[in-house]
C-alpha cells in the first residue's frame, strides 16, 4: 500500500514542514552547528565511538536516541519525497553508526566511550535498551524506505548480543529496560525477519518486567539513589508488578505508552489473552479516567507521570508531547488488534490537539509540556508552574520531543488506513491518493477532504477491474449525524464497531461521499474531574478550541460561555490569513467585569459585559505574542 | 496592666489546652521521652554543650530554638497560672542553658558541640542569630513573668558578643541572619534595658540587610549550593536589596514577617520615616494582594514562600502555621505604631482562622500547612500536594509550629488591648478581667463576651475614683452595623481609624455595651484572584467557615451555594456538643448530582439536588475522620 498525502492538505503541510524545516534543523543540531542552541554532541559521540575522533561523551545518557529518531523520520520522509541528497546523507551516517559498532555487536556510544566494562549494569537508569530500540526502529524504517539492509543488519547483530545477554538462563541477566521502547522495536523487527528469537526477546522483556525479585531493586550499580522511593516506587517504570497484574495507567507517561505498545504488538502476534486482557483494562483506565481532552497524558511534572483517576489539572499538567505521540503509537496498535473506532478516536484526539500543539506552525520551536491553561505570570513566578512555558523553546538539552514529532508526522500516512482480507478501513481523513490492491486487483483511492475544517470526505475508488469490496469508514466519536452517498445516491451503511461499512461491487470511478456534521459543540468533563467542574470546552469536529490573550485580552478567567446551544450561538468563520489558515469560532461571551480594590469583601451580584470572543484551534496556540490561554471555560 | 482571661472562654480554653497539654507534651518531647515521635535531642544538646554528657549534636541546625520557644511559652503561662513546679522546672533548665554558655558569651549548641571555629561562618544557612533571637525572647518573657534575671543576663552576655562581632568596622562581620528573628528580639531587650547598643544592633541588622556586596553571595563557608539560585534568589531571605527599597512581601513567609516585625519595632522607636514607608508599602502589598481569607500567607511550598499578587491557590497553598503566627506578631507591632483597626482586623483574621487551624482542639496534633481546600486522594497521590496533609501530625522532625502556637496563645492577653495617654484601646474581644491604671487611677475592667459566637461585648469599668477617660473599641472590618449603649442608653461614638471612642467621665460600675451585628456573610475575593473566580467563602463575624466531608459527604466540588442573601438563607445554630462547642451554619445548598461513565461528552443542562449542608468554623476542621474540606464554594 502506498499513501501519498496531498502536500497542500492539513497533514501534508505538516509533513512538508518537518521535511523542509525540522529535519534539516535537527541535522544541524545533531552536528552541533546551531549557534544559540545547547549542543547535542550526538554525531560527535558516534565519531568518538568509531575511533574517528578523540573526545569525551557529551550529553545525556540516551543521546544516541536523538540520532536514531532523526534517522527514522528522515527515512519516512524519503517515502513521500524521494531525495537523493538526503538518502546519501543517511548512507553516510549509517556508515558512521556501523563503524561505531563493537565487534560483538554492542552499540551504545555512552558506554563505548566511557567504558564497556560497565555495560548493562545499570538498566534502571542508563537507557541502553532504550537507545537500542530507537536505533532498531530507525533501521526498520530505513529498510522499508530504501530497501537497504545495512543498518538493519547492524542492529540485528546488536539484537543477537542482547538476545544472548538477557534471558532466563543462569548466565543471563534477568533484567529489562528502565525505559521501555525495545519491546515495540523488536516487534517491528520480527515483522520483517519472522525470526522467533526476536519475538521471544520482546516477550521476555515484557513477561519478566516486575517479577520478583524486582530487578531494579537488586541491581547494584546505580550512581544515585532511587528517586521515586516513597512516591511512585517502581511503578514509575511500570515495573513494580508483572504487567498482567497491572490495572491502571501509572508512572512515567512516555514509558507507560511505549510499554503498552509493546504489549499490544506481542498480544496481537501471539494471541495471548492474559496479556490482551491486561492491556484492555489499562487502556480503559487511561482513556476513560486519566486522559485530557487534548489527548495529553501525564497529569504531574513529578515524574512526568500519571497520578490518579479523574485528576486532570489544566495549568500544572505535564502532558509531554512525547507522551501524546506515544498514545498515538499505542492507539494504532490497538487498531491492529481489533478495528474499533474508539481507538482511532483517541488517535485523532491526540493527533489534532495534544501532539501538534508540541510545535509551532513553522516547526522551529517546541513544547515539552502542553498545558490546557496558561497564565504567563504563574509560569515565571510560581514554581509549581516552572515546567510550563508560555512560549515554545528551541532545541532542548533533553531533545526527545521534536524528533518524536518528526517521526510520527513523517509516518502519518501509515496511520490513515489499514486493510483486512475483505475491506479497507479509513481511520483518519486526509486528502490523499492511495495505491493498493484488493485481493490482487490494483486499485487507487482518491480521498478528497478539507478535514478537519470540513466534515465532507469524498472517496473515488478506481479498481482496475470491478471488485467486491468493503470500504469501512470510521464514524468519529464526536459525530452525531452524518450522511453517506454512493455515486450520488443516499446509502445506508451498517455500522460495526464504529465503522460505516460500504460493501458493494466497486467499479472504476465509483464515489463514496460521507459528510460528518460538524457543529460547534461544548463538551463537559466527567463530574469527577474537579478541575473542570462548572466548565466546558469548545470543540468542532476533532479539534479542541481555546481562547488566547492575543485575540481576547488577558484575565481569561473572567469569561463565561454564552447561554444557549453552541451550534446556534457560535459563528464559524474561515480565516485563511490566520495561523496558517484555520476555522475560527466566535461567540458573544460574558466577561465578569467587576474590579475593586479590597482583597475580600461581602459578595454582590456580579456584573457582566458582553464581548465577542474568538476561539482558535488549541494546536495553534502560542504562535503569536506570549499571553494567557484557556481551554476549559466557565459556563 | 494585667489581663486575666476567663478560663472558660474561647481563648481561655486554648490557653488552658496549651498549658495543660501542649507545654507538658512539648517538654517530654524536648527530653526525648515521647515513644512514637521523632526524637528532639534538644535538652540532650544543651547537656552535651554544658559538658554534662558526651554525645553528638542531634537534630536540625536550629534545634536550640525549640527549647527557647517552649521556655518563652512556659514563662507566659506562669503569668496567667502561677505554677511553682513549672517555675522550678524553668529555673533548672535555665541553669542548664547557663552552663552551656561559653566564657565569651557564645550560646549555640550546634557549634559548641561541632566546633566553635566555624561559628558565624555560615549566616546564610545555619541559624545562629535565629536561635539567639528566640532564646532572647524567652529570656525577656521569663523576666517579665518572674522578675528573675538569670536567663536575661545570660543572653545579654551573648548579645554583647554579637554586638562586638557584627558591625560596620573593618574587623567586624558585615553580615545579618539568614533567618530573621533577632531583630525583633533585640527590640524586646531594648525595651527593658534602654541600652542604645541593643537598639543599634537591631538597626544594624536591618540596615545592612541586602546592601551590596550581598553578604550571602560573598560568604564562603556554605556546605551546599544556594537552593534558590534561578528562582527567588536572595529575596528568599528578603536580602536581595536593602529593606527600604523593598516594595512587596516576598520570599520565605516566616522570615518575611519576622523581618517586618523587627522593622516595625525599630521604626516605632526611632521614628525613621524611610523605614516606616517601606513597611507600609510592604504591609499593603501583603494584606491586600498576598494574604488568604484565613490570614494564611505563603502561597507556595517552593520555599514556603510568597509568590505574586493575587496568586492564592487553595489546595496547594503553603500557609505555614508559623507564618500566620508571625503575621499576628507583625499586626500587633503595626498597632503599636498607629492605632488603625485594619491592623487589628488582620490580627483577628489570622488568630481565629489560620493560626488555630494549626492545632487540633485538644492540642495534641498540628498542621504545618493550612490548606483552604483538601482532597485526601490528592494529598496521597499527587506530589504537587505532598506538603498538604489531610490530618494533623504529632510532633514534627522540624517542630517550629507547635511551640510558636504555644507562645502566641500563652501571651494572647497582651494582644487584647493597649493604652495611650488618654485612652484604652480594645483590639480583640475576650471574656476577661483587666487591671490597669488610668493616669495613676487604678481601674478594673470586666469584659464579658461570647465572641466569636456572639457580637455582644459588655465592658464594666470600675475606676477607683471617677476618671475622664476614653474607651476605644475596635469596630471589626467585617461589621456593617453595631450599637453602643452606655449604662443602658444609646450612645453615638465618634469613630477614629476604626475605633469607636467612648469618651466620658467613668464612674465605678459604668457599663459600655457594644453589639456587633453578626449576620452570615458570603465573601468574594478580588476578581484578580483566579482561583476564587465564581466562588464565595461563608463567614460570620471573624470566623471563616468551611464544608467538611464528615458533615456533608465527599465530592464537595459539586456544591453550589444557594441563591439569595446569606443572612436569609443560612440557619445559625449553637452546637455545644460539637467540636468543643461551636456555632454551625446550615443552608440548603445545590449539589450537581449528574454522574456518567464517559470522560468527555457534549454538554447538557446540569442537574441539581437540594441538600441541607453544614458549615463549621475553619479552625475546627480535621478534628474528626479524614476527608475533604473546602472554604471557597461555587456560587
Interface residues (C-beta under 8 A of the other chain):
Chain A: X231 X287 X288 X289 X291 X293 X299 X300 X301 X302 X303 X307 X308 X311 X313 X316 X375 X377 X378 X381 X382 X383 X384 X386 X480 X521 X522 X523 X524 X525 X526 X527 X528 X529 X530 X533 X534 X536 X537 X555 X557 X558 X566 X592 X594 X595 X596 X597 X598 X599 X600 X601 X602 X603 X604 X634 X635
Chain B: X231 X287 X288 X289 X291 X293 X299 X300 X301 X302 X303 X307 X308 X311 X313 X316 X375 X377 X378 X381 X382 X383 X384 X386 X480 X521 X522 X523 X524 X525 X526 X527 X528 X529 X530 X533 X534 X536 X537 X555 X557 X558 X566 X592 X594 X595 X596 X597 X598 X599 X600 X601 X602 X603 X604 X634 X635
